[in-house]
């Protein structure tokens, strides 16, 4: 079985994003906000599917995206939550 192309459209660009595409996406979201990812590519002048735009924004371009090591507080929260977990659910 063959997987359908993203958003059901052929001829969309795949692969590595260019700096120009990143700039178009960021500029569009700064002006219009996050919203209809399906219509965003056409409105922003991108030859990508909406899912690709959403994932690029969410995983790489968001201004509040945190990268790097966990803070001590985050480590503590992870350990605390992990210690409450048993096979089959929470204690």
HUWO-V452463 format. One record per backbone hydrogen bond with DSSP energy under -1.0 kcal/mol. NH is the residue of the N-H (numbers start at 1). CO is the residue of the C=O. If there is no record, write none. Layout:
{{NH:CO} {NH:CO}}
//
This chain:
{{8:5} {9:6} {13:47} {22:18} {23:19} {24:20} {25:21} {26:22} {27:23} {28:24} {29:25} {30:26} {31:27} {32:28} {33:29} {37:35} {40:36} {43:39} {44:40} {46:41} {53:49} {54:50} {55:51} {56:52} {57:53} {58:54} {59:55} {60:56} {61:56} {62:57} {65:62} {75:71} {76:72} {77:73} {78:74} {79:75} {80:76} {81:77} {82:78} {83:79} {85:82} {86:89} {89:86} {91:84}}
//
